[in-house]
Amino acid sequence: MSRDLMTPLARLSAYAAGQPIDRLPCVPIVGNTAARVVGARVGEFRGDGRLIAEAQVASYRLFNYDIIRIFTDLYTQAEAMGATVNYPEDETAYLAAPAVSDLSGIERLRPADPLKDGNLPHHLEAMRRAVDAVGAEVAVTGAVTCPFTNASFLVGAENLARLMMKDKAAVHRLCEISLETSLSYCEAILDAGCTPSLTDAMSSMSVIGPRQFREFSYPYLKRLIDYIHGRGKGVTLHICGKTSGIWEAMVEAGADCLSLDNDASILDAKLAVGDRVRLMGNVKPSEIMLQGTVDEVRRATLDCVAQGGDNPKGFIVASGCSLPTETPFANIHAMLDAVREAGWPVKPQVL
């Protein structure tokens, strides 16, 4: 397969301006798979910004995708605010215990200082190192957990669900303090020369309904996006699972690009909101990228191109969520090669 003719920054800039490009932008969302590129264990990322940067830069150089995303897990902000996170030796971290166990603890919570608390300083170091290494050719983003999702990690998902019914003020307090942390972290990410990339897993329709999203997530999400826009950067927003009932709200919140999970339909999103927002997605991370053959990856990638390639506001071919750690390198190469094969304008005979 022929190699790229443009750098990622040049490609994205030209694409946004309606100018000629060599292929559609493509972002297999490489998270902890990057550890395998440098022969590291996932647990070694904890507290080591140098290693995170080394792995992500090496992964970018190996696969030549269009955006680097500094990410290890969803819990960095919550941990910096007091949650307990378990770090297995070679698996993605998981939440072991929320920051507080009862309502009285909510008032004791304080926003995190991203320059001092938890692993946030190490992630910022990774961002700075990645920008220094390859920032002249590719955008480097830093993953930010959105306020509602972070609130669930502070008090526990089940407790948050009960509070939404019985004590709405407590939920808003949790979201407000989470927003303060998110804003401070976004400020530090932007100061590091990166762009925040927003992820809001618990705002999914698989977890809460559209009405609850509007009441508890949307106000804080909008304020966060407004801040990032105020710093002159666009916003990509990823919400896991089913999202069709909140696409309008996601656009109203100000998202410039909707990163869609594979539970969502690119075609339906294009018809519903594609005239107002760029779309990104959504090859299945586990079923196709992890477990599929190279040919299955190629076919699924071209299916995404067929569905979203003509989106009025643009389209980025991507995995539906972060890739599993053991995703075969050959399958990541296959995704990029399929996008190169499709070209731009897309060759209809390829699809």
SERO-4910 file (N, C-alpha, C, O; in steps of 0.05 Angstrom, whole numbers):
BEGIN
 pado doro    nc1    nc2    nc3   cac1   cac2   cac3    cc1    cc2    cc3    oc1    oc2    oc3
  Met    A     17    -24      0      0      0      0     18     25      0     37     26     15
  Ser    A     11     45    -17     26     69    -18     26     84      8      6     82     24
  Arg    A     46     99     14     48    114     39     34    141     36     26    149     15
  Asp    A     32    155     58     19    181     59     35    202     45     60    201     44
  Leu    A     21    221     33     33    243     19     33    269     36     46    289     28
  Met    A     19    269     59     16    292     75     21    285    105     18    262    112
  Thr    A     30    305    120     31    301    149      2    302    160    -15    314    148
  Pro    A     -2    291    184    -29    293    195    -39    321    199    -62    327    193
  Leu    A    -22    339    209    -30    367    212    -38    380    186    -58    394    184
  Ala    A    -22    375    165    -28    386    139    -54    375    128    -70    389    116
  Arg    A    -58    349    132    -82    336    122   -107    347    136   -127    354    123
  Leu    A   -107    349    162   -130    359    177   -136    388    170   -159    396    168
  Ser    A   -115    404    167   -118    432    161   -130    435    133   -149    451    129
  Ala    A   -120    420    114   -130    422     87   -159    412     85   -176    423     71
  Tyr    A   -164    390     99   -191    378     99   -211    398    110   -233    401     99
  Ala    A   -204    411    132   -222    431    144   -228    455    126   -249    467    127
  Ala    A   -208    461    109   -210    484     90   -222    476     64   -225    493     46
  Gly    A   -229    450     60   -240    441     35   -220    439     12   -227    440    -11
  Gln    A   -195    437     20   -173    434      0   -166    405     -5   -174    387     10
  Pro    A   -151    399    -26   -145    372    -33   -129    358    -11   -112    370      2
  Ile    A   -135    332     -6   -120    315     13   -115    288      0   -127    282    -21
  Asp    A    -97    273     11    -90    247      0   -108    225      9   -113    206     -6
  Arg    A   -120    228     33   -138    208     43   -154    220     66   -147    241     76
  Leu    A   -175    206     75   -189    215     98   -172    213    123   -155    194    125
  Pro    A   -175    230    143   -162    226    169   -170    200    181   -193    191    178
  Cys    A   -152    187    195   -158    161    207   -145    159    235   -121    165    238
  Val    A   -161    151    255   -151    150    282   -160    124    295   -181    123    308
  Pro    A   -144    102    293   -149     79    310   -142     89    338   -120     97    343
  Ile    A   -161     88    356   -157    101    382   -138     84    399   -147     67    415
  Val    A   -113     89    396    -92     73    410    -88     84    438    -79    107    442
  Gly    A    -95     68    458    -91     75    485    -68     59    496    -44     65    490
  Asn    A    -74     38    511    -53     22    523    -41      2    504    -21    -11    511
  Thr    A    -52      0    480    -38    -16    459    -10     -5    454      8    -20    446
  Ala    A     -7     21    459     20     33    455     41     20    472     65     21    465
  Ala    A     33      9    495     53     -5    512     67    -27    497     91    -32    500
  Arg    A     51    -41    480     62    -64    465     82    -55    444    100    -70    437
  Val    A     79    -31    434     97    -20    414    125    -18    425    144    -21    410
  Val    A    128    -11    450    154     -8    462    161    -30    481    181    -28    496
  Gly    A    146    -52    481    152    -75    497    148    -70    527    163    -82    543
  Ala    A    130    -53    535    125    -46    563    100    -60    573     83    -68    557
  Arg    A     98    -62    599     73    -71    612     56    -46    618     66    -24    623
  Val    A     29    -49    617     11    -26    620     16    -13    648     15     11    650
  Gly    A     20    -29    668     24    -19    695     48      0    697     49     16    716
  Glu    A     67     -3    679     91     14    680     84     43    672    101     61    678
  Phe    A     62     48    660     54     75    653     49     93    678     52    117    677
  Arg    A     41     80    700     34     95    724     58    111    734     80    100    739
  Gly    A     54    137    735     75    154    746     99    159    728    120    168    737
  Asp    A     96    152    702    119    154    684    111    168    658    105    155    638
  Gly    A    112    194    659    105    210    636    123    205    612    115    206    589
  Arg    A    149    200    619    168    195    597    161    170    582    162    170    557
  Leu    A    153    149    596    146    124    582    120    126    567    118    116    544
  Ile    A    100    140    578     75    144    564     81    158    537     71    150    516
  Ala    A     96    179    538    103    194    514    118    177    494    112    177    471
  Glu    A    138    163    504    154    146    487    137    126    472    140    121    448
  Ala    A    118    114    487    101     93    475     82    106    454     78     95    433
  Gln    A     70    128    461     50    140    443     64    151    418     53    149    396
  Val    A     87    163    421    102    173    398    111    150    380    109    151    355
  Ala    A    121    128    392    129    105    377    106     93    362    109     84    339
  Ser    A     83     92    375     59     81    362     51     98    338     44     87    317
  Tyr    A     51    124    342     45    142    319     64    137    296     56    136    273
  Arg    A     89    135    302    109    132    281    107    105    267    113    102    243
  Leu    A     98     85    281     94     58    270     70     57    251     71     46    229
  Phe    A     47     69    260     22     66    245     15     90    228      0     87    209
  Asn    A     26    114    234     21    138    218     -8    146    218    -19    153    197
  Tyr    A    -21    146    241    -48    156    243    -48    186    248    -27    198    249
  Asp    A    -72    198    251    -74    227    248    -75    243    274    -73    268    273
  Ile    A    -80    230    296    -81    245    322    -69    227    344    -76    203    346
  Ile    A    -52    238    360    -42    224    384    -59    232    407    -66    255    411
  Arg    A    -68    212    423    -84    217    446    -70    206    471    -67    181    473
  Ile    A    -62    223    489    -49    214    514    -71    205    533    -87    221    543
  Phe    A    -71    178    538    -93    166    553    -83    140    564    -70    124    550
  Thr    A    -90    134    589    -86    108    601   -111     96    612   -116     72    609
  Asp    A   -127    113    625   -152    103    637   -170    127    644   -161    150    641
  Leu    A   -194    122    652   -214    143    657   -212    156    684   -226    176    690
  Tyr    A   -195    146    701   -197    152    730   -176    172    740   -174    177    764
  Thr    A   -160    184    723   -138    201    732   -148    225    748   -136    232    768
  Gln    A   -170    237    739   -180    260    754   -192    252    780   -188    265    801
  Ala    A   -208    231    780   -221    221    805   -200    212    825   -203    218    849
  Glu    A   -179    199    816   -158    190    834   -145    215    847   -138    214    871
  Ala    A   -141    235    831   -128    260    842   -146    274    862   -137    291    877
  Met    A   -172    266    862   -191    278    881   -197    259    904   -214    265    921
  Gly    A   -183    236    905   -186    218    928   -197    190    923   -197    174    941
  Ala    A   -205    184    898   -214    157    892   -190    138    893   -167    146    888
  Thr    A   -196    112    898   -176     92    898   -176     77    872   -197     66    864
  Val    A   -154     76    858   -152     63    832   -133     40    834   -111     43    845
  Asn    A   -141     17    823   -123     -7    823   -108     -8    797   -120     -5    775
  Tyr    A    -82    -13    798    -65    -14    774    -54    -42    772    -33    -48    784
  Pro    A    -67    -60    757    -56    -86    752    -29    -84    737    -23    -63    725
  Glu    A    -14   -105    739     13   -104    727     12    -99    697     28    -84    686
  Asp    A     -7   -112    684     -7   -109    655    -35   -108    643    -41   -120    622
  Glu    A    -53    -95    657    -80    -90    647    -88    -61    653    -75    -48    670
  Thr    A   -109    -52    640   -118    -24    645   -128    -21    674   -141    -39    685
  Ala    A   -122      2    685   -130      8    713   -160      8    716   -175     12    696
  Tyr    A   -169      3    740   -198      4    745   -203     16    772   -186     17    790
  Leu    A   -228     26    776   -235     40    801   -239     19    823   -256      1    820
  Ala    A   -224     21    844   -227      3    867   -246     13    888   -261     -2    900
  Ala    A   -247     39    892   -265     51    911   -269     81    905   -249     94    898
  Pro    A   -293     91    907   -298    119    902   -285    137    923   -275    127    943
  Ala    A   -284    163    918   -271    181    936   -286    183    963   -273    187    984
  Val    A   -312    181    962   -328    183    987   -348    161    987   -356    150    967
  Ser    A   -356    153   1011   -374    130   1015   -402    139   1025   -420    123   1026
  Asp    A   -404    164   1033   -430    174   1042   -433    203   1035   -413    217   1028
  Leu    A   -457    214   1038   -463    241   1030   -446    262   1046   -440    283   1035
  Ser    A   -440    256   1070   -425    275   1087   -398    280   1075   -386    301   1080
  Gly    A   -387    261   1060   -361    264   1049   -360    283   1025   -338    293   1018
  Ile    A   -383    288   1013   -383    305    989   -372    333    995   -357    344    979
  Glu    A   -380    344   1017   -372    371   1024   -342    373   1030   -330    395   1030
  Arg    A   -329    350   1035   -300    351   1040   -284    348   1014   -259    352   1014
  Leu    A   -297    343    992   -283    340    967   -272    367    958   -285    388    962
  Arg    A   -249    366    945   -237    391    935   -227    385    906   -220    363    899
  Pro    A   -227    406    889   -217    402    862   -188    394    862   -173    402    880
  Ala    A   -180    379    842   -152    370    840   -135    392    828   -145    408    812
  Asp    A   -110    393    836    -90    410    823    -75    393    803    -60    376    811
  Pro    A    -79    397    777    -66    379    757    -36    381    757    -23    364    746
  Leu    A    -25    402    769      4    405    769     16    390    793     41    387    795
  Lys    A     -1    380    811     10    368    836     -3    341    843     11    324    854
  Asp    A    -28    337    836    -43    315    848    -44    290    831    -48    291    806
  Gly    A    -41    266    844    -44    241    830    -25    237    807     -2    246    808
  Asn    A    -36    225    786    -20    220    762    -23    242    741    -11    240    719
  Leu    A    -39    262    747    -43    284    727    -17    297    719    -13    302    695
  Pro    A      2    303    737     27    315    728     42    298    709     56    308    690
  His    A     41    271    712     55    253    694     43    253    667     57    251    647
  His    A     16    254    665      3    255    639     10    282    625     14    282    601
  Leu    A     11    303    640     19    329    628     48    328    618     54    339    597
  Glu    A     65    315    633     93    311    624     93    296    598    108    303    579
  Ala    A     76    275    596     75    259    571     66    276    548     76    274    526
  Met    A     47    293    553     37    311    532     59    330    522     63    333    498
  Arg    A     73    342    541     95    361    534    116    347    518    127    357    498
  Arg    A    124    323    527    144    307    513    135    300    484    151    301    466
  Ala    A    110    292    481    100    284    455     99    308    436    106    306    413
  Val    A     91    331    447     91    356    431    119    363    422    124    370    399
  Asp    A    138    361    440    166    367    433    176    348    411    192    356    394
  Ala    A    168    323    413    178    303    394    166    305    366    180    304    346
  Val    A    139    307    365    125    305    339    103    326    335     88    324    316
  Gly    A    102    346    353     80    365    351     80    382    326     60    394    320
  Ala    A    102    383    312    103    398    287     89    384    264     84    396    243
  Glu    A     83    358    268     71    343    246     44    330    253     29    324    234
  Val    A     38    327    278     13    314    286      2    327    311     17    335    329
  Ala    A    -25    328    312    -38    340    336    -35    320    359    -39    296    356
  Val    A    -29    331    382    -28    315    407    -51    324    425    -54    348    431
  Thr    A    -67    306    434    -90    312    451    -87    298    478    -73    278    481
  Gly    A   -100    310    498   -100    298    524   -128    290    533   -146    307    531
  Ala    A   -132    266    541   -159    256    548   -168    269    574   -153    270    594
  Val    A   -192    279    574   -205    291    597   -231    277    603   -248    275    585
  Thr    A   -235    268    627   -260    256    636   -279    278    643   -273    295    659
  Cys    A   -303    277    631   -322    299    634   -335    298    662   -334    278    676
  Pro    A   -347    321    670   -356    323    698   -375    302    708   -372    292    730
  Phe    A   -396    295    693   -415    276    703   -403    249    707   -408    235    727
  Thr    A   -386    240    688   -373    214    691   -354    215    715   -353    196    730
  Asn    A   -339    236    718   -321    238    741   -336    238    767   -327    226    787
  Ala    A   -360    250    767   -376    250    791   -384    222    799   -385    215    823
  Ser    A   -389    205    779   -396    177    786   -372    162    799   -376    144    815
  Phe    A   -348    170    792   -324    157    804   -319    168    832   -306    155    848
  Leu    A   -329    192    837   -325    203    864   -343    191    885   -335    188    908
  Val    A   -367    183    877   -386    173    896   -395    144    890   -409    131    906
  Gly    A   -388    134    867   -397    107    858   -421    109    840   -439    125    846
  Ala    A   -422     93    820   -444     95    800   -471     89    812   -491    103    806
  Glu    A   -473     69    829   -499     62    841   -508     85    859   -532     92    859
  Asn    A   -490     96    875   -498    118    893   -507    142    876   -526    156    884
  Leu    A   -492    148    855   -500    170    838   -528    167    826   -543    185    825
  Ala    A   -534    142    818   -561    137    807   -582    142    828   -603    153    821
  Arg    A   -577    134    853   -597    139    874   -599    169    879   -621    180    884
  Leu    A   -576    183    879   -577    212    885   -592    227    863   -605    247    869
  Met    A   -592    218    839   -606    232    817   -636    231    823   -651    248    813
  Met    A   -645    211    838   -674    209    844   -680    223    871   -702    234    874
  Lys    A   -661    223    890   -668    231    917   -655    257    926   -665    270    944
  Asp    A   -632    264    914   -618    288    923   -603    301    900   -579    298    896
  Lys    A   -619    314    884   -607    326    859   -586    347    866   -567    350    850
  Ala    A   -589    361    888   -569    381    895   -542    369    899   -521    380    892
  Ala    A   -541    345    911   -516    331    916   -503    324    889   -478    326    886
  Val    A   -519    315    870   -508    308    843   -496    333    831   -474    332    820
  His    A   -510    355    832   -499    380    821   -474    389    835   -455    400    823
  Arg    A   -472    385    861   -448    391    876   -425    374    866   -402    385    862
  Leu    A   -429    348    862   -409    331    851   -400    339    823   -376    338    817
  Cys    A   -419    346    807   -413    354    780   -398    381    779   -380    385    763
  Glu    A   -405    399    797   -392    425    798   -363    423    806   -346    435    794
  Ile    A   -358    407    826   -330    404    835   -314    388    815   -290    393    811
  Ser    A   -327    369    801   -314    355    779   -308    374    756   -286    372    744
  Leu    A   -326    392    751   -321    412    730   -297    429    737   -281    435    719
  Glu    A   -294    437    762   -271    453    770   -245    439    764   -225    451    754
  Thr    A   -244    413    770   -221    397    763   -216    395    733   -194    398    724
  Ser    A   -238    390    718   -236    388    689   -226    414    677   -209    414    659
  Leu    A   -236    436    687   -227    462    676   -197    467    682   -183    476    664
  Ser    A   -189    461    706   -160    464    713   -143    446    696   -121    454    687
  Tyr    A   -152    422    692   -137    403    676   -135    412    647   -114    410    634
  Cys    A   -158    421    636   -158    431    609   -140    455    605   -126    457    585
  Glu    A   -139    472    625   -121    495    624    -92    485    622    -76    496    606
  Ala    A    -85    466    638    -58    456    638    -51    441    612    -29    443    602
  Ile    A    -71    427    601    -67    413    575    -62    433    553    -44    430    537
  Leu    A    -78    454    553    -75    474    532    -48    489    535    -35    495    516
  Asp    A    -41    494    560    -15    507    565      9    490    556     30    500    550
  Ala    A      4    463    556     25    444    547     26    442    517     43    427    506
  Gly    A      9    457    503      9    456    474     -8    435    462     -6    429    438
  Cys    A    -26    424    477    -43    402    468    -72    412    467    -79    434    476
  Thr    A    -90    394    457   -118    400    457   -133    379    474   -127    355    471
  Pro    A   -151    388    492   -166    368    507   -184    352    489   -197    362    471
  Ser    A   -186    326    495   -204    308    481   -223    297    502   -215    283    521
  Leu    A   -249    302    499   -268    297    521   -281    270    519   -289    261    497
  Thr    A   -282    256    541   -295    230    542   -315    229    566   -308    238    587
  Asp    A   -339    219    561   -360    221    581   -376    195    581   -400    194    574
  Ala    A   -363    173    590   -375    147    588   -401    144    602   -419    131    591
  Met    A   -404    155    625   -429    151    641   -452    168    632   -474    166    642
  Ser    A   -448    186    612   -470    201    601   -484    186    578   -502    197    566
  Ser    A   -476    162    573   -487    146    552   -517    139    558   -525    137    581
  Met    A   -532    137    537   -560    128    540   -561     99    550   -583     90    558
  Ser    A   -539     85    548   -538     58    560   -538     59    590   -541     39    604
  Val    A   -534     83    601   -532     87    630   -554    105    641   -568     98    660
  Ile    A   -557    128    628   -578    147    636   -595    155    612   -587    151    589
  Gly    A   -619    167    617   -636    175    596   -630    203    586   -616    218    599
  Pro    A   -641    210    563   -636    237    552   -644    260    571   -631    280    572
  Arg    A   -666    256    586   -675    277    605   -654    281    627   -648    303    634
  Gln    A   -643    258    637   -623    260    658   -597    272    646   -583    287    660
  Phe    A   -591    266    621   -567    278    609   -571    308    608   -552    323    615
  Arg    A   -594    318    600   -599    347    598   -597    360    626   -587    382    628
  Glu    A   -606    346    646   -607    358    673   -580    357    687   -572    377    700
  Phe    A   -566    335    685   -542    332    702   -515    333    687   -495    340    699
  Ser    A   -515    327    662   -489    326    648   -486    351    630   -465    363    630
  Tyr    A   -506    357    615   -504    378    594   -494    405    605   -476    416    593
  Pro    A   -505    415    627   -496    442    636   -466    444    641   -454    464    634
  Tyr    A   -455    423    652   -426    423    659   -409    418    634   -387    429    631
  Leu    A   -419    401    617   -406    395    592   -404    420    575   -383    426    563
  Lys    A   -426    435    574   -426    459    558   -406    480    568   -392    493    553
  Arg    A   -405    483    594   -386    502    606   -357    494    600   -340    511    595
  Leu    A   -352    468    601   -325    458    595   -318    464    566   -296    473    560
  Ile    A   -337    458    548   -332    462    519   -329    492    513   -312    500    497
  Asp    A   -345    508    526   -343    537    522   -315    547    530   -304    565    517
  Tyr    A   -304    536    552   -277    545    560   -257    537    539   -240    553    531
  Ile    A   -258    513    529   -239    504    508   -241    520    483   -221    528    471
  His    A   -266    526    475   -270    544    452   -258    572    457   -246    584    439
  Gly    A   -261    581    482   -250    607    489   -220    608    487   -208    629    484
  Arg    A   -207    585    488   -178    583    485   -170    577    455   -147    573    449
  Gly    A   -190    578    438   -185    576    409   -182    548    398   -171    544    377
  Lys    A   -192    528    413   -190    500    404   -217    487    399   -237    494    413
  Gly    A   -219    469    380   -243    454    375   -244    431    395   -225    424    409
  Val    A   -268    418    396   -273    397    416   -284    372    402   -303    372    388
  Thr    A   -270    349    408   -281    323    401   -292    311    427   -279    311    448
  Leu    A   -317    301    425   -331    290    448   -338    261    442   -351    255    422
  His    A   -329    244    460   -336    215    458   -354    207    481   -346    211    505
  Ile    A   -377    196    475   -394    184    495   -399    155    487   -408    150    464
  Cys    A   -394    137    504   -396    108    498   -424     99    494   -443    113    501
  Gly    A   -427     76    482   -453     63    479   -473     77    461   -465     90    441
  Lys    A   -498     75    469   -520     87    452   -522    117    458   -522    125    481
  Thr    A   -523    133    437   -523    162    440   -543    176    421   -545    200    422
  Ser    A   -558    161    405   -575    174    385   -595    194    397   -600    215    385
  Gly    A   -605    188    422   -624    206    434   -612    232    445   -626    250    454
  Ile    A   -585    234    445   -572    258    456   -554    271    435   -539    289    442
  Trp    A   -555    262    410   -538    275    390   -543    305    388   -525    321    387
  Glu    A   -569    312    388   -576    341    387   -564    356    410   -553    378    407
  Ala    A   -566    345    434   -555    358    458   -525    360    457   -513    380    465
  Met    A   -512    339    447   -483    340    444   -474    362    425   -454    376    430
  Val    A   -489    366    404   -483    387    385   -489    414    398   -473    433    395
  Glu    A   -511    417    412   -518    442    426   -497    449    447   -492    472    452
  Ala    A   -485    429    459   -465    434    479   -440    446    467   -423    458    481
  Gly    A   -437    444    441   -415    457    427   -394    439    415   -374    448    404
  Ala    A   -398    412    417   -379    394    406   -375    399    376   -394    403    361
  Asp    A   -350    400    368   -343    404    339   -342    377    324   -345    376    300
  Cys    A   -336    355    339   -335    329    328   -347    309    347   -339    309    371
  Leu    A   -365    292    338   -376    271    354   -362    245    348   -363    235    326
  Ser    A   -348    234    368   -335    208    366   -355    187    374   -363    186    398
  Leu    A   -364    170    355   -386    152    360   -377    124    366   -360    112    352
  Asp    A   -388    112    387   -384     85    394   -396     67    372   -413     76    357
  Asn    A   -387     42    371   -398     24    351   -427     16    356   -439      3    339
  Asp    A   -438     23    379   -467     19    383   -484     39    368   -508     36    366
  Ala    A   -471     60    358   -485     81    343   -482     77    313   -465     62    304
  Ser    A   -500     89    298   -500     87    269   -488    112    257   -499    134    261
  Ile    A   -466    109    242   -454    132    228   -474    143    209   -477    168    207
  Leu    A   -488    126    194   -507    135    174   -530    151    187   -537    173    177
  Asp    A   -541    141    209   -562    156    223   -552    183    234   -566    203    232
  Ala    A   -528    183    245   -517    208    256   -513    228    233   -518    252    237
  Lys    A   -503    218    210   -499    236    188   -525    249    180   -526    273    174
  Leu    A   -546    234    179   -573    245    171   -584    264    192   -598    283    185
  Ala    A   -578    258    217   -590    274    239   -575    300    245   -587    321    248
  Val    A   -548    298    246   -533    322    255   -508    327    237   -493    345    244
  Gly    A   -505    312    216   -480    314    200   -477    340    186   -455    347    177
  Asp    A   -498    356    183   -496    382    171   -485    403    191   -480    426    183
  Arg    A   -482    395    216   -473    414    237   -448    406    251   -436    422    265
  Val    A   -439    381    248   -417    371    264   -401    350    249   -413    334    234
  Arg    A   -375    349    253   -359    328    242   -365    302    257   -371    303    281
  Leu    A   -363    279    244   -367    253    256   -341    237    256   -324    242    239
  Met    A   -339    219    275   -315    203    278   -323    175    287   -338    173    306
  Gly    A   -313    154    275   -319    127    283   -318    108    260   -307    114    238
  Asn    A   -329     83    264   -334     71    289   -331     41    286   -349     25    293
  Val    A   -307     32    276   -301      4    273   -300     -9    301   -289      3    320
  Lys    A   -312    -32    304   -315    -45    330   -287    -52    341   -272    -67    329
  Pro    A   -281    -42    365   -254    -46    377   -248    -76    383   -226    -85    378
  Ser    A   -267    -90    395   -262   -117    403   -268   -138    381   -251   -153    373
  Glu    A   -293   -137    371   -302   -157    352   -286   -156    326   -280   -177    315
  Ile    A   -279   -132    317   -264   -129    292   -234   -124    296   -218   -139    286
  Met    A   -228   -103    310   -199    -95    312   -183   -115    328   -160   -121    321
  Leu    A   -194   -126    350   -180   -145    366   -182   -173    355   -162   -187    352
  Gln    A   -206   -182    348   -211   -210    342   -213   -216    312   -212   -239    304
  Gly    A   -216   -195    296   -221   -199    267   -196   -204    252   -173   -201    261
  Thr    A   -200   -213    227   -177   -217    208   -171   -190    195   -186   -171    197
  Val    A   -148   -189    182   -141   -165    167   -162   -159    146   -169   -135    142
  Asp    A   -173   -179    133   -194   -174    113   -219   -163    125   -232   -146    114
  Glu    A   -226   -173    149   -250   -163    163   -246   -134    172   -265   -118    171
  Val    A   -222   -127    180   -216    -99    187   -219    -82    163   -231    -60    164
  Arg    A   -207    -91    141   -209    -75    116   -238    -70    108   -246    -48    102
  Arg    A   -255    -91    109   -283    -89    101   -298    -70    120   -314    -53    111
  Ala    A   -294    -73    146   -308    -56    166   -299    -27    163   -316     -9    166
  Thr    A   -274    -23    157   -264      5    154   -277     18    129   -286     40    130
  Leu    A   -277      3    107   -290     13     83   -320     17     86   -331     35     74
  Asp    A   -333      1    102   -361      5    108   -365     32    122   -384     47    117
  Cys    A   -347     38    141   -349     64    155   -345     87    135   -359    107    136
  Val    A   -326     84    117   -321    105     97   -346    108     79   -354    131     73
  Ala    A   -359     86     72   -383     87     55   -405    102     70   -421    117     57
  Gln    A   -408     98     96   -429    110    111   -424    140    117   -442    156    116
  Gly    A   -399    146    124   -393    173    134   -375    190    117   -372    214    123
  Gly    A   -363    179     96   -344    194     81   -354    219     68   -339    238     64
  Asp    A   -380    220     63   -392    244     50   -407    261     71   -423    277     63
  Asn    A   -401    257     96   -414    274    116   -408    304    111   -385    311    106
  Pro    A   -429    321    110   -425    349    102   -404    364    118   -390    380    107
  Lys    A   -401    357    144   -382    371    161   -356    355    165   -339    363    181
  Gly    A   -353    334    150   -328    319    151   -330    294    167   -348    290    183
  Phe    A   -311    276    163   -311    250    175   -283    241    181   -265    244    164
  Ile    A   -279    229    204   -253    217    212   -259    187    216   -275    180    233
  Val    A   -245    170    201   -247    141    205   -233    134    231   -211    142    236
  Ala    A   -246    118    248   -235    112    275   -247     87    286   -266     76    275
  Ser    A   -234     77    307   -247     55    322   -269     67    339   -269     91    345
  Gly    A   -288     50    347   -311     60    362   -304     68    390   -319     83    403
  Cys    A   -282     59    401   -272     67    427   -242     60    428   -231     51    408
  Ser    A   -230     63    451   -202     56    453   -197     26    447   -213      9    454
  Leu    A   -176     21    433   -169     -7    425   -161    -23    449   -148    -13    467
  Pro    A   -170    -49    450   -159    -66    471   -129    -68    469   -117    -66    447
  Thr    A   -116    -73    491    -87    -73    493    -74    -92    473    -54    -86    461
  Glu    A    -86   -115    469    -73   -136    453    -82   -135    423    -78   -155    409
  Thr    A    -93   -113    414   -100   -110    386    -76   -116    368    -55   -104    372
  Pro    A    -79   -134    349    -57   -141    332    -47   -116    315    -64   -102    305
  Phe    A    -22   -113    314    -11    -91    298    -20    -93    269    -25    -72    256
  Ala    A    -22   -117    258    -30   -120    231    -58   -109    226    -64    -99    204
  Asn    A    -76   -110    246   -103    -99    242   -103    -69    243   -119    -56    229
  Ile    A    -85    -57    259    -83    -28    259    -72    -18    232    -83      1    220
  His    A    -52    -32    222    -42    -25    195    -64    -28    174    -66    -12    156
  Ala    A    -80    -49    177   -101    -55    158   -122    -32    157   -132    -26    135
  Met    A   -128    -21    180   -147      2    180   -135     25    165   -149     37    148
  Leu    A   -111     33    170    -98     55    155    -96     48    126   -101     66    109
  Asp    A    -88     24    119    -85     17     91   -112     18     76   -113     26     53
  Ala    A   -134     10     90   -160     12     77   -168     41     71   -180     46     50
  Val    A   -161     59     89   -167     87     84   -150     98     61   -160    113     45
  Arg    A   -125     89     60   -108     97     38   -119     86     11   -119     99     -9
  Glu    A   -129     61     12   -140     48    -11   -165     64    -21   -168     67    -45
  Ala    A   -181     73     -3   -205     88    -10   -198    115    -23   -212    125    -40
  Gly    A   -176    127    -13   -167    153    -24   -186    176    -19   -205    173     -4
  Trp    A   -180    198    -32   -198    222    -30   -195    239    -55   -173    246    -63
  Pro    A   -217    244    -69   -244    235    -63   -245    204    -63   -229    191    -76
  Val    A   -264    194    -48   -266    165    -44   -271    152    -71   -288    160    -86
  Lys    A   -256    131    -76   -260    115   -101   -284     97    -97   -283     78    -82
  Pro    A   -306    102   -111   -330     86   -107   -326     56   -113   -340     40   -101
  Gln    A   -308     49   -131   -304     21   -138   -291      6   -115   -292    -19   -114
  Val    A   -279     20    -96   -266      7    -73   -286     -1    -52   -282    -21    -38
  Leu    A   -308     14    -50   -327      9    -28   -346    -14    -34   -363    -21    -18
***
